[in-house]
Amino acid sequence: MEMTCTLLRQSDVAKRLTAGMNVVVKPNLVVAKPATEGAVTHPEIVEGIILFLKENGIRSIAIAEGSWLGETTTRAFDRCGYSALAKKYGIKLFDTKNDKVVKKTVGDLTLGVCETVLNADFLINVPVLKGHCQTTMTCCLKNMKGCIPDSEKRRYHNIGLHKPIAVLNTILQPHLHIIDSICGDPTFEEGGNPVRTDRILLGTDPVLLDSYGATLLGYNPQEIEYLRIAASLGIGKFFDANTEIRELQPEMRPKTSAANQSQLVRKFAKYIDEQNACSACYAALICALRQLGSVPSKVGAIKIGQAFRDQQCTGLGVGNCCSGCDRHVPGCPPTATQILEMLR
């Protein structure tokens, strides 16, 4: 919660808020599971958003979501901690499965969109950065799929997910995106293999954020179809070497911990010589190894962590702390894509 408040207070978001606004917050509650499993938005992040909005005179606040096909949104609200959050702060919960649907036509596509989200004065998108079995990854752009009725979700799968996801984001254009990258599952949208990074991202360009998020997971953003379509529709631009990233409180980066690691992390830990590594750097290495599958025995354990700083080491190292290794991937932290390129 405090991370979210700090992030918002140091941004320019307050200047864009006006008392009397109707603000809708859209988390990812795809399934009724705790956020620690890597599938849904942490309620603590949304609580930080609520506190910030109230600080700035906003009284009309609602949380809107529609869980995936086969899941009950009310159950997700309860199990994921949002019913308690709504009661604590006196805010409304909207199940978009039951909302009035408004038809919007863009080019050759007519899409149904839930009225509550469409009519928001200020829409805040709070997705989880994680993998997806059909679209490779899910983050800002795909999270808007929770703002359509179940009938539309079925139709998207029939006509191909990528184009309608991109076109939907010409209709629903959140004013702010706050990405939950605390412990997203890089393998599957339903969670189960969380990898901790303890990181939250904030921005206004969903294509930029999603393409950057793709590199954090070890993917080439240009190979993700809905990102290419969204960029061609003018929704945003791709992350590149000229993108400026501002990091808050780098001195407070949490260290990785062997305690309560997911099965995915345990699987690849045998390839790593970790000594006092930050969570974000370690997670990037895990994501890269997941795509590579294994490391040849001749390579040896990959070094990572602050304990290697100013040391001369044989073998491969990850991050600026391991610049004394024979070969290393620079960055603080590097992305999974950069690590993957070096490993290959």
Steps between C-alpha positions, in 0.01 A plus 500: 500500500775744595691425177192598299441821695865603460490429128183705449612791718823537303317495167292777343172308540357735763503786246268298278237437767201723566261480795172352383662261254359150465809278527494132406783263595539186286715228662567149366286251693495229237462224759405473868853447636728691736731748328804314634440230235587746222168535317303789652563859603608545861220676693767700685588677173138595441471611862793736442320640195182554703690683775672722244171582327336591830800718589427693183131553563360213293188350659341307213720190471400161360680174427383328183595153377366192329685176569573254223250253357405240757589716801256707705609860546328524839700202618819663372413826678460303824799266469741765370427747782300757305168459678675584828676793331171639370339471840796665675498809276135514398560455129296319237577167334372449144483157337540579131340164415169654610552852365315667215681451169567784255587418139792682341620464142863549400581425139360157415450395864200567722579430864283494810638696796371526857338835570643557850858501376420689181339786697782547751643851524836352597583133440790337682620169361678275753611186313741225602812449289497126426513237229204382294450169321346653187636855472847435651450766766229712658527843653339840429336445162360155562370592846228705328344168395346492848283795393294301251215251555558124493335474158764733361781306667382187318480690171853637539630144513301411187626792291855495638605671820763741376306739277195552728729552802685775315182659360334491844776731621397765249160504673613463861803718561594504870639827628755318714658155519648363822654158441514239774838336444537381859502127424332431165511150354709521180360171372121504532216748551339286774808522724667230702865577422555853631842661465561787740628831370334726760449767237216733395501694172307817415441666165247627248601320178374138503705394196816641654430331833402166346798489266734580790323236708557249220876555525482449876345159431757417234287554189556703185210750501499514121401133494181561702226563246258713701784736594588552134136561411452742790807698394373513140167638629682785673423383854862540607861441407744218568761507773846567359848614600384863515225431754566672830431289808491669839557268794388602847685390813764276335674478835198314635501220244403181681738205494396163369420234756515122479198479729165412341638486146267368233565174321614694194768685696620183671529328162752751367678594823747213443652698212556812711766612748295766681658713769299795629315563173213747466160345424453673164839389367453143621150482351632617162754215505229246590282623211793471259587149619138393468510581130843348449401182684843412639863607511780277359711353782817652354359848569488445874283688747399851392606758755262768621489727802664788683753275672683473164548875471866599436601134470676333208313179422509228238191414301179690433348775714172691496467869587743781566606341827659218299700720263818326620392169343653376175170589333205681649168657406506868598200664660356578840303291444532371143185373332434131448534560126853636543595205718350255255704647214820451698413144601417401145 
